[in-house]
């Protein structure tokens, strides 16, 4: 009697064959290794998902069969590189390069399938729970889930330092101490539907149906926001924007903790003042409209939720879900008691969430968004320390299929701006990859990438990391709070991933898709980072 193989078993065998064939190639070794890395990612993910019920369903089986064909092409390509004939390589070299590029792109497209399978599986399980508890809610759940979020969440940034390179002077904002960490409230599954519907109805009682929309709101936001608050509702929620309720300050203005009349907690960001310069006013209006236009289109667990907005005369106000644990910045650089919450598993979980949020922005949301200002103060944490990317004030769309685009207005935060963007105005998704690498180095080291004060530190943080990488002493850069942990190998691996992300040449940086898989699949071999040209001899000889 034949025993049915698990879904994806043939693909896993092909991955093994690709890895074995690559061990004896004579030509294109680097390209073959890149293909092997992608194939190993596929293999690791297939093994993890083989027990999933979704993997057995026809709509998943069909693309898996096509994937097996792609892996077969990859195996044949790697085998062709075992040929030692000089004439064969001379004739086939260019054709092989094109074939490698096509196969790699095909595999990349399938790598996006696996998070989708996992998401579908989770959503199906949630549906089963909800339908068992309250069957009549099945019809309204999709609408509620699209309009609601986990409202346990917002606090704003601290220690922001955003600059505009061309024309507008830099702005430095004050640091504000965060609120104490609050315990999340547990609720049984029987309360899930009621909680969601209650939150939806609460928000509708505060929405635009209570007042006429002004032409300015429509001009700046169009039909993007369904909840448009009155200014007097927000004055009441913050007790006239009382300083005691201020929880943060960013480039746009101050952020206040607010409580609506029925006790619903929100975070309210109010423009600090109307700037005298028309260009700065335009920039503030751009930040406001960016937040509205982008955040109302995004639905992801690692993206902060915008609940509504308000335009009242010169006032510009944004209303977000409240994040109980505030910004990541206050944990990394805050008091010692706050750092105690950041063991390595927590830091790793946060960075994986940030990476998945960026991947969603770049590839999965369909809008092709570059965030442009990734840093710890723009990562907010909910009551369970889950990260959410915030502050889309300088985010921009990019054209899919175009490697780089040009702008003459460069904005960003010191230490997180990619060199090609800062020097030449060239931006791409690799600009965000650079910012992610700088963020990862800060998270691992517990030091700011642009303001190092210890006598043993010098220059920008990534330069120090490069030097220690070359000396084989990477643990010297690790936050002392982490050095006693049993995750040293994983931490060193993450430093290597960070160095790949901050490569000087954007072409050498991985995509966020590759970063997510590097962080998730520990068995995938990492490329060796290339030494940057700016690392001169003086920097290579620090006193450590």
MOSUL-V272682 format. One record per residue. N is the residue number from 0. SS is DSSP state (a for helix, b for strand, c for the rest). PHI is phi as a letter, one per 20 degrees, with the letter a starting at -180 (999 if undefined). D_FIRST is the distance of its C-alpha to the first C-alpha in Angstrom with 1 decimal. Layout:
BEGIN
n=(N & N)
ss=(SS & SS)
phi=(PHI & PHI)
d_first=(D_FIRST & D_FIRST)
END
This chain:
BEGIN
n=(0 & 1 & 2 & 3 & 4 & 5 & 6 & 7 & 8 & 9 & 10 & 11 & 12 & 13 & 14 & 15 & 16 & 17 & 18 & 19 & 20 & 21 & 22 & 23 & 24 & 25 & 26 & 27 & 28 & 29 & 30 & 31 & 32 & 33 & 34 & 35 & 36 & 37 & 38 & 39 & 40 & 41 & 42 & 43 & 44 & 45 & 46 & 47 & 48 & 49 & 50 & 51 & 52 & 53 & 54 & 55 & 56 & 57 & 58 & 59 & 60 & 61 & 62 & 63 & 64 & 65 & 66 & 67 & 68 & 69 & 70 & 71 & 72 & 73 & 74 & 75 & 76 & 77 & 78 & 79 & 80 & 81 & 82 & 83 & 84 & 85 & 86 & 87 & 88 & 89 & 90 & 91 & 92 & 93 & 94 & 95 & 96 & 97 & 98 & 99 & 100 & 101 & 102 & 103 & 104 & 105 & 106 & 107 & 108 & 109 & 110 & 111 & 112 & 113 & 114 & 115 & 116 & 117 & 118 & 119 & 120 & 121 & 122 & 123 & 124 & 125 & 126 & 127 & 128 & 129 & 130 & 131 & 132 & 133 & 134 & 135 & 136 & 137 & 138 & 139 & 140 & 141 & 142 & 143 & 144 & 145 & 146 & 147 & 148 & 149 & 150 & 151 & 152 & 153 & 154 & 155 & 156 & 157 & 158 & 159 & 160 & 161 & 162 & 163 & 164 & 165 & 166 & 167 & 168 & 169 & 170 & 171 & 172 & 173 & 174 & 175 & 176 & 177 & 178 & 179 & 180 & 181 & 182 & 183 & 184 & 185 & 186 & 187 & 188 & 189 & 190 & 191 & 192 & 193 & 194 & 195 & 196 & 197 & 198 & 199 & 200 & 201 & 202 & 203 & 204 & 205 & 206 & 207 & 208 & 209 & 210 & 211 & 212 & 213 & 214 & 215 & 216 & 217 & 218 & 219 & 220 & 221 & 222 & 223 & 224 & 225 & 226 & 227 & 228 & 229 & 230 & 231 & 232 & 233 & 234 & 235 & 236 & 237 & 238 & 239 & 240 & 241 & 242 & 243 & 244 & 245 & 246 & 247 & 248 & 249 & 250 & 251 & 252 & 253 & 254 & 255 & 256 & 257 & 258 & 259 & 260 & 261 & 262 & 263 & 264 & 265 & 266 & 267 & 268 & 269 & 270 & 271 & 272 & 273 & 274 & 275 & 276 & 277 & 278 & 279 & 280 & 281 & 282 & 283 & 284 & 285 & 286 & 287 & 288 & 289 & 290 & 291 & 292 & 293 & 294 & 295 & 296 & 297 & 298 & 299 & 300 & 301 & 302 & 303 & 304 & 305 & 306 & 307 & 308 & 309 & 310 & 311 & 312 & 313 & 314 & 315 & 316 & 317 & 318 & 319 & 320 & 321 & 322 & 323 & 324 & 325 & 326 & 327 & 328 & 329 & 330 & 331 & 332 & 333 & 334 & 335 & 336 & 337 & 338 & 339 & 340 & 341 & 342 & 343 & 344 & 345 & 346 & 347 & 348 & 349 & 350 & 351 & 352 & 353 & 354 & 355 & 356 & 357 & 358 & 359 & 360 & 361 & 362 & 363 & 364 & 365 & 366 & 367 & 368 & 369 & 370 & 371 & 372 & 373 & 374 & 375 & 376 & 377 & 378 & 379 & 380 & 381 & 382 & 383 & 384 & 385 & 386 & 387 & 388 & 389 & 390 & 391 & 392 & 393 & 394 & 395 & 396 & 397 & 398 & 399 & 400 & 401 & 402 & 403 & 404 & 405 & 406 & 407 & 408 & 409 & 410 & 411 & 412 & 413 & 414 & 415 & 416 & 417 & 418 & 419 & 420 & 421 & 422 & 423 & 424 & 425 & 426 & 427 & 428 & 429 & 430 & 431 & 432 & 433 & 434 & 435 & 436 & 437 & 438 & 439 & 440 & 441 & 442 & 443 & 444 & 445 & 446 & 447 & 448 & 449 & 450 & 451 & 452 & 453 & 454 & 455 & 456 & 457 & 458 & 459 & 460 & 461 & 462 & 463 & 464 & 465 & 466 & 467 & 468 & 469 & 470 & 471 & 472 & 473 & 474 & 475 & 476 & 477 & 478 & 479 & 480 & 481 & 482 & 483 & 484 & 485 & 486 & 487 & 488 & 489 & 490 & 491 & 492 & 493 & 494 & 495 & 496 & 497 & 498 & 499 & 500 & 501 & 502 & 503 & 504 & 505 & 506 & 507 & 508 & 509 & 510 & 511 & 512 & 513 & 514 & 515 & 516 & 517 & 518 & 519 & 520 & 521 & 522 & 523 & 524 & 525 & 526 & 527 & 528 & 529 & 530 & 531 & 532 & 533 & 534 & 535 & 536 & 537 & 538 & 539 & 540 & 541 & 542 & 543)
ss=(c & c & c & c & c & c & c & c & a & a & a & a & a & a & a & a & a & a & a & a & a & a & c & c & c & c & c & c & a & a & a & a & a & a & a & a & a & a & a & a & a & a & a & a & a & a & a & a & a & c & c & c & a & a & a & a & c & a & a & a & a & a & a & a & a & a & a & a & a & a & a & a & a & a & a & a & a & a & a & a & c & c & c & c & c & a & a & a & a & a & a & a & a & a & a & a & a & a & a & a & a & a & a & a & a & a & a & a & a & a & a & a & a & a & a & a & a & a & a & a & a & a & a & a & a & a & a & a & a & a & a & a & a & c & a & a & a & a & a & c & a & a & a & a & a & a & a & c & c & c & c & c & b & c & c & c & c & c & c & c & b & b & b & b & c & c & c & c & c & c & b & b & c & c & c & c & c & c & c & c & c & c & c & c & c & c & c & c & a & a & a & a & a & a & a & a & a & a & a & a & a & a & a & a & a & c & c & a & a & a & c & c & c & c & a & a & a & a & a & a & a & c & c & c & c & c & c & b & c & c & a & a & a & a & a & a & a & c & c & c & c & c & a & a & a & b & b & b & b & c & c & c & b & b & b & b & b & b & b & c & c & c & c & c & b & b & b & b & b & b & b & c & c & c & c & c & c & a & a & a & a & a & a & a & a & a & a & a & a & a & a & a & a & a & a & c & c & c & c & c & c & c & b & c & c & b & b & b & b & b & b & b & c & c & b & b & b & b & b & b & b & c & b & c & c & c & b & a & a & a & a & a & c & c & c & a & a & a & a & c & c & c & c & a & a & a & a & a & a & a & a & a & a & a & a & a & a & a & a & a & a & a & a & a & c & c & c & c & b & b & c & c & c & c & c & a & a & a & b & b & b & c & c & c & c & c & b & b & b & c & c & c & c & c & c & b & b & c & c & c & c & c & c & c & b & b & c & c & c & c & b & b & b & c & c & c & c & c & a & a & a & a & a & a & c & b & b & c & a & a & a & a & a & a & a & a & a & a & a & a & a & a & a & a & a & c & c & c & c & c & c & c & c & c & c & c & c & c & c & c & a & a & a & a & a & a & a & a & a & a & a & c & c & a & a & a & a & c & c & a & a & a & c & c & c & c & c & a & a & a & a & a & a & a & a & a & a & a & a & a & a & c & c & c & c & a & a & a & c & c & c & a & a & a & a & a & a & a & a & a & c & c & c & c & c & c & c & c & c & c & c & c & c & c & c & c & c & c & c & c & c & c & c & c)
phi=(999 & f & d & f & f & f & g & n & f & f & f & f & f & f & f & g & f & f & f & f & f & f & f & c & f & d & c & l & f & f & f & f & f & f & f & f & g & f & f & f & f & g & f & f & f & f & f & f & e & f & e & f & f & f & f & e & e & g & f & e & f & f & f & f & f & f & g & g & f & f & f & f & f & f & f & f & f & f & f & f & e & e & f & e & f & f & f & f & f & f & f & d & g & f & f & f & g & f & f & g & f & f & f & f & f & f & f & g & f & f & f & f & f & f & g & f & f & f & f & f & f & f & f & f & f & f & g & f & f & f & f & f & f & b & g & f & e & g & f & d & g & g & f & f & f & f & d & d & b & f & f & e & d & b & b & d & f & c & m & f & b & e & c & d & f & d & o & d & f & f & c & d & d & f & e & c & f & f & f & f & f & d & f & f & e & e & c & f & f & f & e & f & f & f & f & f & f & f & f & f & f & f & f & f & f & d & e & f & f & e & b & f & f & e & f & f & g & f & f & e & c & m & d & f & d & e & d & d & f & e & f & f & f & f & f & f & f & d & l & m & l & f & g & f & e & f & d & r & b & c & f & e & r & e & d & c & e & c & c & f & f & e & n & f & e & c & d & c & d & d & g & f & a & e & f & f & e & g & f & f & f & f & f & f & f & f & g & f & f & f & g & f & f & e & f & f & e & d & c & b & f & d & c & f & e & e & e & r & b & b & c & c & m & e & f & c & c & d & c & c & f & e & d & f & e & m & e & g & g & f & e & f & d & e & f & g & f & f & f & g & f & e & f & f & g & f & f & f & f & f & f & f & f & f & f & f & f & f & g & f & f & f & c & e & e & n & d & l & d & d & f & n & b & f & a & g & f & d & d & d & c & e & f & d & m & e & e & c & f & c & m & d & f & d & f & b & e & c & e & f & n & d & f & b & c & d & b & d & c & e & c & r & d & g & n & d & e & f & g & f & f & f & e & c & m & e & c & a & f & f & f & f & f & f & f & f & f & f & f & f & f & f & f & f & e & m & c & f & f & c & b & e & d & f & f & e & e & b & m & f & g & f & f & f & f & f & f & f & f & f & e & m & c & f & f & f & e & f & g & g & f & d & f & e & e & e & d & g & f & f & f & f & f & f & f & f & f & f & f & f & f & e & g & f & e & g & f & e & f & f & e & f & f & f & f & g & f & f & f & e & d & f & e & f & f & e & f & e & f & e & f & f & f & f & e & e & f & f & f & e & c & e & e & d)
d_first=(0.0 & 3.8 & 6.5 & 9.6 & 12.5 & 15.8 & 18.4 & 20.6 & 18.4 & 19.2 & 22.8 & 23.0 & 21.9 & 24.6 & 27.1 & 26.5 & 27.1 & 30.3 & 31.6 & 31.0 & 32.7 & 35.6 & 36.5 & 37.8 & 39.5 & 43.2 & 44.4 & 44.1 & 43.0 & 44.2 & 42.5 & 39.2 & 39.4 & 40.1 & 37.0 & 35.0 & 36.4 & 35.3 & 31.8 & 31.6 & 32.8 & 29.9 & 27.4 & 29.0 & 29.1 & 25.5 & 24.4 & 26.7 & 25.5 & 21.7 & 21.8 & 24.0 & 23.1 & 25.1 & 22.9 & 20.1 & 22.7 & 23.3 & 26.8 & 25.6 & 22.5 & 24.9 & 27.4 & 24.6 & 23.5 & 27.2 & 27.5 & 24.9 & 27.2 & 30.2 & 28.7 & 28.0 & 31.7 & 32.7 & 30.9 & 32.5 & 35.9 & 35.7 & 34.7 & 37.8 & 40.0 & 39.2 & 41.4 & 44.7 & 46.7 & 49.8 & 50.2 & 46.6 & 47.2 & 50.6 & 49.1 & 45.9 & 47.2 & 48.2 & 45.2 & 42.9 & 44.8 & 44.4 & 40.6 & 40.3 & 42.2 & 40.1 & 36.8 & 38.2 & 39.4 & 36.0 & 34.3 & 37.2 & 36.5 & 32.9 & 34.1 & 36.0 & 32.8 & 31.6 & 34.7 & 34.3 & 30.7 & 32.0 & 35.0 & 33.0 & 30.8 & 34.0 & 35.7 & 33.0 & 33.1 & 36.8 & 36.8 & 34.6 & 37.2 & 40.1 & 38.9 & 38.2 & 41.7 & 43.6 & 41.7 & 44.9 & 45.0 & 42.0 & 44.2 & 46.7 & 44.6 & 44.1 & 47.8 & 48.7 & 46.3 & 47.8 & 51.3 & 51.0 & 50.1 & 50.2 & 54.0 & 54.3 & 55.1 & 58.6 & 61.0 & 62.5 & 63.0 & 65.5 & 67.1 & 66.3 & 67.9 & 67.2 & 69.3 & 70.0 & 70.8 & 72.7 & 75.7 & 74.9 & 75.8 & 73.3 & 73.0 & 72.3 & 71.4 & 72.1 & 69.6 & 69.0 & 67.6 & 64.5 & 64.2 & 62.7 & 58.9 & 58.1 & 55.3 & 52.8 & 52.7 & 49.5 & 48.6 & 45.9 & 43.4 & 45.5 & 48.3 & 46.5 & 47.1 & 50.7 & 51.4 & 50.3 & 52.2 & 55.2 & 55.3 & 55.0 & 57.9 & 60.0 & 59.8 & 60.7 & 63.8 & 64.9 & 64.1 & 66.2 & 66.7 & 69.7 & 71.7 & 72.3 & 70.5 & 73.0 & 72.9 & 72.4 & 69.2 & 67.9 & 69.1 & 67.4 & 64.2 & 63.9 & 61.4 & 59.2 & 60.1 & 59.7 & 61.6 & 65.1 & 67.2 & 71.0 & 72.9 & 74.5 & 71.1 & 70.3 & 73.8 & 73.3 & 69.8 & 71.2 & 74.6 & 76.4 & 74.2 & 75.5 & 75.3 & 73.8 & 70.7 & 70.3 & 67.0 & 66.9 & 68.5 & 67.0 & 68.3 & 68.6 & 70.3 & 70.0 & 67.1 & 67.9 & 65.9 & 66.5 & 66.1 & 66.2 & 68.2 & 65.3 & 64.3 & 61.6 & 61.7 & 61.6 & 62.7 & 65.6 & 66.5 & 70.1 & 71.8 & 74.5 & 77.2 & 78.1 & 78.6 & 81.9 & 80.4 & 79.0 & 76.4 & 75.2 & 75.2 & 73.0 & 70.7 & 70.5 & 69.8 & 67.1 & 65.5 & 65.8 & 64.3 & 61.5 & 60.4 & 60.4 & 58.9 & 56.0 & 55.2 & 55.1 & 52.3 & 50.1 & 47.5 & 45.9 & 45.7 & 47.5 & 50.3 & 53.3 & 53.9 & 57.2 & 58.4 & 61.6 & 64.8 & 68.5 & 71.4 & 74.8 & 77.7 & 77.2 & 74.5 & 70.9 & 68.5 & 64.7 & 62.7 & 59.4 & 57.0 & 58.4 & 56.7 & 57.5 & 57.2 & 59.1 & 58.7 & 56.7 & 60.0 & 61.6 & 58.8 & 58.8 & 62.6 & 63.8 & 65.0 & 63.4 & 62.2 & 60.2 & 58.6 & 57.3 & 54.7 & 53.4 & 51.2 & 48.7 & 45.7 & 48.0 & 49.4 & 46.0 & 44.7 & 47.9 & 47.6 & 43.9 & 45.0 & 48.0 & 45.8 & 43.4 & 46.5 & 47.9 & 44.7 & 44.8 & 48.4 & 47.8 & 44.6 & 43.0 & 45.9 & 46.8 & 50.5 & 50.4 & 52.6 & 54.2 & 55.4 & 58.1 & 59.2 & 56.4 & 58.0 & 57.7 & 60.3 & 58.2 & 55.1 & 55.4 & 53.6 & 52.6 & 52.8 & 49.4 & 50.4 & 48.2 & 49.9 & 51.2 & 52.9 & 56.3 & 59.5 & 58.7 & 62.4 & 62.2 & 58.6 & 58.3 & 55.9 & 54.9 & 53.9 & 50.2 & 49.9 & 53.2 & 53.2 & 56.6 & 59.3 & 63.0 & 65.2 & 68.8 & 68.5 & 66.6 & 66.0 & 64.0 & 64.3 & 65.7 & 63.1 & 60.2 & 61.4 & 59.6 & 62.2 & 61.7 & 62.2 & 65.3 & 66.9 & 66.0 & 64.8 & 61.3 & 58.6 & 54.8 & 51.8 & 52.4 & 55.6 & 53.5 & 51.3 & 54.5 & 55.6 & 52.3 & 52.7 & 56.3 & 55.1 & 52.4 & 55.0 & 57.3 & 54.6 & 53.8 & 57.4 & 59.1 & 61.8 & 63.0 & 62.4 & 65.9 & 68.1 & 67.7 & 70.5 & 69.7 & 71.7 & 68.6 & 67.3 & 68.4 & 67.7 & 64.7 & 61.7 & 59.3 & 61.9 & 61.8 & 58.1 & 58.2 & 60.7 & 58.7 & 55.5 & 57.4 & 58.6 & 55.3 & 56.8 & 54.9 & 55.0 & 58.8 & 58.3 & 56.0 & 57.6 & 58.9 & 57.2 & 53.8 & 54.6 & 53.8 & 50.3 & 47.0 & 45.9 & 48.1 & 45.3 & 44.2 & 47.9 & 48.7 & 45.7 & 47.1 & 50.5 & 49.0 & 47.4 & 50.8 & 52.5 & 50.1 & 51.1 & 54.8 & 54.8 & 58.1 & 56.5 & 54.5 & 52.3 & 51.0 & 50.1 & 46.5 & 45.7 & 45.2 & 41.6 & 41.3 & 43.4 & 41.1 & 38.1 & 40.1 & 41.1 & 37.5 & 35.5 & 37.2 & 35.1 & 36.5 & 39.3 & 42.6 & 45.1 & 48.5 & 51.3 & 54.1 & 57.6 & 59.8 & 63.1 & 65.1 & 64.4 & 67.6 & 68.9 & 70.8 & 67.8 & 65.9 & 68.4 & 68.5 & 69.8 & 66.8)
END
